[in-house]
Each structure stands twice: as structure tokens, then as C-alpha cells.
């Protein structure tokens, strides 16, 4: 197994061309791409990506009105 690491810029057309070293034999190969957003990159998600994120949460299970009243009661203390 040969590991190659190279920092690249993803172009607007989203095509990547890769030259591999000669010691890698011709033929089928498994290639893995890891994308780590650079600092300052736009990593914002659309609001819709969060819809339903808490539907299975144990914290918010049960009567929604009772949970809201409990939270608001904490403000009065």
C-alpha cells in the first residue's frame, strides 16, 4: 500500500487531475479523498439541514409545552 498526500485546490468545474508516481503500477486502484475545510472557508449549512435534528432527543422527549414551561420557570428564579 502506498499513501500519497497532496494539498490541492478544488476548481470551479470540480474536476481533479492527479499525476501519480511511476512506482505505482498501472491498473485498478482504490483512491480515497479527504476534504478538510480550510480555516475561513464557508462551512455554513442551510437552515433546512437542521430540520428534525432534535426529533429523537431524550432532552426534548415528551410534552413540548411542559418542557417550555420548565425552561421558562428557570428564568424566574
C-alpha positions as CSV (number, residue, x, y, z in Angstrom):
1,X,0.0,0.0,0.0
2,X,1.3,3.4,-0.9
3,X,-0.1,6.6,0.6
4,X,0.2,9.9,-1.2
5,X,-0.8,13.2,0.3
6,X,-1.1,16.3,-1.7
7,X,-2.8,19.7,-1.0
8,X,-4.9,20.8,-3.9
9,X,-7.5,23.4,-4.8
10,X,-10.8,22.3,-6.0
11,X,-11.5,24.2,-9.2
12,X,-14.9,25.6,-10.2
13,X,-15.6,22.8,-12.6
14,X,-15.0,20.3,-9.7
15,X,-12.6,18.1,-11.7
16,X,-9.3,16.9,-10.2
17,X,-6.4,15.6,-12.3
18,X,-3.8,13.6,-10.5
19,X,-0.3,12.6,-11.6
20,X,0.9,9.5,-9.7
21,X,4.5,8.4,-9.2
22,X,5.9,5.9,-11.6
23,X,6.4,3.3,-8.9
24,X,2.6,2.9,-8.7
25,X,1.7,0.1,-11.0
26,X,-0.9,0.6,-13.8
27,X,-4.2,-1.0,-13.2
28,X,-7.2,-0.6,-10.8
29,X,-6.6,1.3,-7.6
30,X,-8.7,2.5,-4.7
31,X,-8.5,6.2,-4.2
32,X,-9.8,8.0,-1.1
33,X,-10.4,11.7,-1.0
34,X,-10.5,13.5,2.4
35,X,-11.8,17.1,2.4
36,X,-10.9,19.3,5.4
37,X,-12.3,22.8,5.1
38,X,-9.6,25.4,5.3
39,X,-9.9,28.0,8.1
40,X,-12.2,30.7,7.0
41,X,-13.9,28.5,4.4
42,X,-17.6,28.8,4.1
43,X,-18.8,25.9,6.2
44,X,-22.3,27.3,6.8
45,X,-25.1,24.8,6.3
46,X,-28.5,25.9,5.1
47,X,-31.1,26.1,7.9
48,X,-33.0,23.2,6.4
49,X,-30.1,20.9,7.2
50,X,-31.1,21.2,10.9
51,X,-34.8,20.4,10.5
52,X,-35.7,17.4,12.6
53,X,-32.2,17.3,14.2
54,X,-33.7,17.0,17.7
55,X,-36.7,14.8,17.0
56,X,-35.1,11.8,18.7
57,X,-33.5,13.8,21.5
58,X,-34.2,12.5,25.0
59,X,-33.9,16.0,26.3
60,X,-36.9,17.2,24.3
61,X,-39.0,14.0,24.6
62,X,-42.5,14.3,25.9
63,X,-44.9,17.3,26.1
64,X,-43.3,20.2,24.3
65,X,-45.4,22.8,26.3
66,X,-44.4,21.3,29.6
67,X,-40.7,21.4,28.6
68,X,-41.1,25.1,27.5
69,X,-42.7,26.0,30.8
70,X,-40.0,24.2,32.8
71,X,-37.3,26.2,30.8
72,X,-39.1,29.5,31.3
73,X,-39.6,28.8,35.0
74,X,-35.8,28.7,35.3
75,X,-35.7,32.4,34.2
76,X,-37.9,33.4,37.2
77,X,-35.5,32.0,39.8
